[in-house]
Amino acid sequence: METGQESQGCVRDCLVCGSGYIMSFDRHSQCESCLGIEHANAALTPGVSCSHCARLPLALRQPRTIGPSRRSTPGQSP
């Protein structure tokens, strides 16, 4: 069992804010909102210093720089 609460098999709850979620393939201990935009931008620089970000494919790191509140969700227009 993962540390923290399991909301579903593919996501887990953020233990910092309690309202965000973390995808199962993401090894961060905080959700994207708690990590912040600075962390997301740093993940796009050469020689990424965060070992968790370094494991994520670039295609998954790039959308994080626009922030979760600005992304469209399925069924909604941006």
C-alpha positions, 0 to 999 in steps of 0.5 A: 500500500502506498503512503497516504490515502488512496482515492482510486487505484491511479491517483492518491491524495495530496497530504499537504493540502488534502484537496489535490491529487497525485497520479500514481506514476508521479513520485512527488509527495505533493500535488502540482498546486502545492509544488508550485509553478517555480518547481514546474518551470525548474523541471524544464531546465537542463539538468533537472535537480528534482529526481521525481521530475527527472523521471517524468517524460517531458510531455508530462512536465510541460503542461504543469507550467500552465498550472492545473487551474488553467488546463481544460478538463475533458468535456470543457473548452479551454 
